[in-house]
Amino acid sequence: MNLLFQMLYEGSGASSRLSAYLTDEELAPLWVLKQLRLSAFHDVEHGDDREIVNKQLTIADAFRDLIRKPFPVSEEEYRVLQVRLLNSLIRMLELVRSRLSQGGSQGL
């Protein structure tokens, strides 16, 4: 997850080169990945109570997008989560490739 995030988000200049080709909605898989990474690699208990609750709700929404639950609890749910996340990122990257083939490679 961390390497995917580094490659897709950080490697594209905090997604700026991707957002030149895709809308915020089309980048939704990247935002989900960002929230899942936040959950896995950061202390979400940092900040005031409102910030903590907002982070937890945003992370739960990312899980709901993929597995319809606020958090995976079983091995099967983790497998489904991984497959759905990867499939959504593949579709997003295919859309980038399509847009690049239509308009050149400026910006990436």
Backbone as CSV, one residue per row, in Angstrom:
resi,resn,N_x,N_y,N_z,CA_x,CA_y,CA_z,C_x,C_y,C_z
1,MET,0.827,-1.177,0.000,0.000,0.000,0.000,0.879,1.251,0.000
2,ASN,1.894,1.243,0.839,2.754,2.400,0.929,3.488,2.652,-0.387
3,LEU,3.981,1.592,-1.012,4.684,1.752,-2.286,3.742,2.221,-3.395
4,LEU,2.535,1.693,-3.414,1.546,2.177,-4.387,1.278,3.664,-4.196
5,PHE,1.127,4.068,-2.958,0.878,5.469,-2.658,2.058,6.333,-3.097
6,GLN,3.262,5.895,-2.789,4.442,6.654,-3.181,4.525,6.794,-4.694
7,MET,4.262,5.720,-5.402,4.356,5.747,-6.854,3.256,6.608,-7.470
8,LEU,2.021,6.411,-7.044,0.896,7.072,-7.699,0.657,8.498,-7.209
9,TYR,0.725,8.717,-5.926,0.423,10.042,-5.372,1.674,10.914,-5.300
10,GLU,2.658,10.445,-4.557,3.864,11.246,-4.400,4.654,11.336,-5.700
11,GLY,4.705,10.243,-6.439,5.433,10.229,-7.706,4.828,11.111,-8.779
12,SER,3.581,11.464,-8.616,2.931,12.349,-9.589,2.813,13.767,-9.037
13,GLY,3.681,14.096,-8.090,3.669,15.445,-7.532,2.419,15.715,-6.723
14,ALA,2.164,14.870,-5.725,0.944,14.965,-4.899,-0.289,14.932,-5.778
15,SER,-0.251,14.080,-6.775,-1.306,13.821,-7.766,-1.513,14.943,-8.772
16,SER,-0.669,15.974,-8.750,-0.887,17.116,-9.651,-0.780,16.730,-11.130
17,ARG,0.132,15.833,-11.470,0.235,15.433,-12.883,-0.930,14.542,-13.300
18,LEU,-1.467,13.766,-12.365,-2.647,12.958,-12.690,-3.891,13.824,-12.800
19,SER,-3.998,14.818,-11.929,-5.195,15.675,-11.969,-5.239,16.554,-13.205
20,ALA,-4.148,16.614,-13.940,-4.170,17.317,-15.228,-4.986,16.538,-16.261
21,TYR,-5.189,15.238,-16.022,-5.891,14.376,-16.970,-7.201,13.809,-16.440
22,LEU,-7.316,13.726,-15.115,-8.501,13.117,-14.520,-9.172,14.090,-13.564
23,THR,-10.480,13.957,-13.457,-11.231,14.764,-12.509,-11.029,14.202,-11.107
24,ASP,-11.442,14.968,-10.130,-11.374,14.510,-8.746,-12.160,13.206,-8.569
25,GLU,-13.301,13.131,-9.220,-14.122,11.910,-9.133,-13.410,10.723,-9.776
26,GLU,-12.747,10.951,-10.894,-12.019,9.872,-11.569,-10.794,9.440,-10.765
27,LEU,-10.291,10.333,-9.920,-9.160,10.006,-9.051,-9.603,9.380,-7.729
28,ALA,-10.878,9.089,-7.583,-11.409,8.531,-6.330,-10.619,7.317,-5.827
29,PRO,-10.191,6.395,-6.689,-9.402,5.267,-6.168,-8.109,5.717,-5.479
30,LEU,-7.516,6.777,-5.967,-6.308,7.302,-5.335,-6.617,7.905,-3.973
31,TRP,-7.758,8.574,-3.857,-8.146,9.152,-2.561,-8.463,8.037,-1.552
32,VAL,-9.054,6.960,-2.038,-9.311,5.813,-1.155,-7.978,5.231,-0.673
33,LEU,-7.050,5.044,-1.607,-5.719,4.539,-1.243,-5.068,5.458,-0.214
34,LYS,-5.195,6.753,-0.394,-4.611,7.720,0.532,-5.184,7.539,1.942
35,GLN,-6.478,7.333,2.045,-7.103,7.146,3.355,-6.722,5.806,3.986
36,LEU,-6.639,4.763,3.182,-6.228,3.461,3.717,-4.794,3.516,4.215
37,ARG,-3.955,4.231,3.490,-2.567,4.401,3.926,-2.515,5.197,5.226
38,LEU,-3.338,6.226,5.319,-3.406,7.005,6.554,-3.726,6.079,7.729
39,SER,-4.670,5.206,7.520,-5.078,4.272,8.575,-3.942,3.333,8.957
40,ALA,-3.196,2.874,7.972,-2.171,1.858,8.217,-0.845,2.431,8.714
41,PHE,-0.496,3.646,8.302,0.857,4.144,8.547,0.943,5.416,9.386
42,HIS,-0.173,5.937,9.833,-0.134,7.181,10.600,-0.938,7.056,11.886
43,ASP,-0.597,7.896,12.820,-1.325,7.967,14.082,-2.536,8.861,13.867
44,VAL,-3.694,8.264,13.678,-4.901,9.047,13.422,-5.470,9.640,14.701
45,GLU,-4.863,9.336,15.821,-5.312,9.881,17.104,-4.652,11.224,17.407
46,HIS,-3.958,11.794,16.414,-3.330,13.104,16.566,-4.336,14.207,16.279
47,GLY,-4.278,15.297,17.014,-5.152,16.431,16.765,-6.235,16.541,17.819
48,ASP,-7.096,17.541,17.612,-8.187,17.703,18.569,-9.267,16.654,18.297
49,ASP,-10.230,16.582,19.187,-11.258,15.538,19.101,-11.982,15.563,17.758
50,ARG,-12.298,16.750,17.267,-13.012,16.857,15.985,-12.169,16.335,14.832
51,GLU,-10.872,16.663,14.825,-9.979,16.177,13.771,-9.869,14.655,13.804
52,ILE,-9.761,14.114,14.991,-9.649,12.655,15.149,-10.904,11.967,14.623
53,VAL,-12.055,12.464,14.990,-13.320,11.881,14.519,-13.430,12.002,13.004
54,ASN,-13.064,13.148,12.453,-13.134,13.336,10.997,-12.219,12.357,10.271
55,LYS,-11.006,12.155,10.781,-10.087,11.187,10.168,-10.690,9.784,10.217
56,GLN,-11.221,9.411,11.364,-11.798,8.073,11.510,-12.991,7.875,10.575
57,LEU,-13.816,8.892,10.438,-14.970,8.790,9.535,-14.535,8.696,8.084
58,THR,-13.526,9.463,7.713,-13.026,9.432,6.339,-12.419,8.075,6.013
59,ILE,-11.676,7.515,6.949,-11.089,6.185,6.766,-12.197,5.135,6.660
60,ALA,-13.191,5.219,7.523,-14.315,4.275,7.472,-15.035,4.368,6.133
61,ASP,-15.185,5.578,5.599,-15.811,5.750,4.279,-14.990,5.079,3.184
62,ALA,-13.667,5.154,3.289,-12.807,4.495,2.298,-13.013,2.980,2.339
63,PHE,-13.086,2.424,3.537,-13.360,0.989,3.646,-14.755,0.658,3.107
64,ARG,-15.725,1.491,3.422,-17.094,1.255,2.926,-17.144,1.267,1.398
65,ASP,-16.356,2.142,0.773,-16.317,2.185,-0.690,-15.919,0.834,-1.279
66,LEU,-15.090,0.115,-0.562,-14.551,-1.139,-1.088,-15.249,-2.386,-0.563
67,ILE,-15.619,-2.393,0.715,-16.192,-3.629,1.286,-17.535,-3.419,1.970
68,ARG,-18.082,-2.220,1.853,-19.415,-1.913,2.408,-19.473,-2.017,3.934
69,LYS,-18.302,-1.938,4.579,-18.203,-1.976,6.044,-17.173,-0.929,6.472
70,PRO,-17.286,-0.411,7.688,-16.340,0.617,8.123,-14.931,0.106,8.424
71,PHE,-14.768,-1.207,8.500,-13.452,-1.771,8.760,-13.490,-3.273,8.487
72,PRO,-12.475,-3.800,7.811,-12.458,-5.247,7.580,-12.089,-5.977,8.867
73,VAL,-12.727,-7.117,9.073,-12.422,-7.901,10.276,-11.993,-9.332,9.964
74,SER,-12.307,-9.807,8.793,-11.955,-11.192,8.458,-10.906,-11.211,7.348
75,GLU,-10.281,-12.354,7.242,-9.300,-12.560,6.180,-9.949,-12.359,4.807
76,GLU,-11.151,-12.860,4.650,-11.875,-12.720,3.384,-12.137,-11.246,3.062
77,GLU,-12.516,-10.465,4.054,-12.763,-9.035,3.818,-11.483,-8.316,3.395
78,TYR,-10.354,-8.699,3.965,-9.084,-8.109,3.547,-8.749,-8.501,2.108
79,ARG,-9.023,-9.737,1.735,-8.781,-10.165,0.346,-9.654,-9.376,-0.619
80,VAL,-10.929,-9.264,-0.304,-11.859,-8.517,-1.154,-11.412,-7.062,-1.249
81,LEU,-11.023,-6.490,-0.129,-10.543,-5.112,-0.090,-9.364,-4.927,-1.037
82,GLN,-8.390,-5.812,-0.965,-7.211,-5.696,-1.822,-7.567,-5.804,-3.297
83,VAL,-8.373,-6.775,-3.635,-8.746,-6.967,-5.040,-9.522,-5.759,-5.563
84,ARG,-10.479,-5.285,-4.804,-11.273,-4.138,-5.255,-10.438,-2.872,-5.356
85,LEU,-9.529,-2.673,-4.408,-8.654,-1.504,-4.477,-7.765,-1.569,-5.714
86,LEU,-7.141,-2.704,-5.927,-6.264,-2.845,-7.093,-7.040,-2.696,-8.399
87,ASN,-8.221,-3.291,-8.484,-9.022,-3.155,-9.704,-9.415,-1.708,-9.957
88,SER,-9.766,-0.977,-8.911,-10.149,0.422,-9.093,-8.947,1.262,-9.520
89,LEU,-7.770,0.968,-8.980,-6.564,1.696,-9.392,-6.181,1.361,-10.830
90,ILE,-6.350,0.109,-11.226,-6.077,-0.287,-12.613,-6.996,0.470,-13.562
91,ARG,-8.283,0.537,-13.239,-9.222,1.283,-14.094,-8.833,2.753,-14.174
92,MET,-8.411,3.329,-13.065,-7.986,4.725,-13.052,-6.760,4.920,-13.954
93,LEU,-5.791,4.016,-13.845,-4.586,4.129,-14.667,-4.877,3.884,-16.146
94,GLU,-5.811,2.993,-16.438,-6.214,2.790,-17.828,-6.851,4.053,-18.394
95,LEU,-7.588,4.766,-17.576,-8.182,6.026,-17.998,-7.095,7.070,-18.260
96,VAL,-6.090,7.119,-17.427,-4.953,8.022,-17.662,-4.296,7.673,-18.988
97,ARG,-4.033,6.390,-19.204,-3.396,5.956,-20.452,-4.236,6.350,-21.656
98,SER,-5.541,6.182,-21.549,-6.437,6.559,-22.641,-6.365,8.059,-22.929
99,ARG,-6.392,8.851,-21.885,-6.327,10.308,-22.061,-4.975,10.729,-22.647
100,LEU,-3.912,10.067,-22.207,-2.597,10.394,-22.742,-2.494,10.053,-24.219
101,SER,-3.082,8.941,-24.619,-3.016,8.552,-26.021,-3.846,9.481,-26.897
102,GLN,-4.841,10.113,-26.305,-5.675,11.070,-27.059,-5.016,12.436,-27.178
103,GLY,-4.247,12.830,-26.153,-3.743,14.199,-26.148,-2.262,14.364,-25.945
104,GLY,-1.472,13.310,-26.091,-0.044,13.445,-25.881,0.344,13.221,-24.437
105,SER,1.609,13.388,-24.153,2.117,13.073,-22.819,2.592,14.303,-22.060
106,GLN,2.194,15.486,-22.476,2.613,16.674,-21.730,2.094,16.612,-20.301
107,GLY,2.936,17.008,-19.378,2.507,17.075,-17.986,2.876,15.873,-17.140
108,LEU,3.016,14.691,-17.721,3.378,13.520,-16.892,4.852,13.231,-16.981
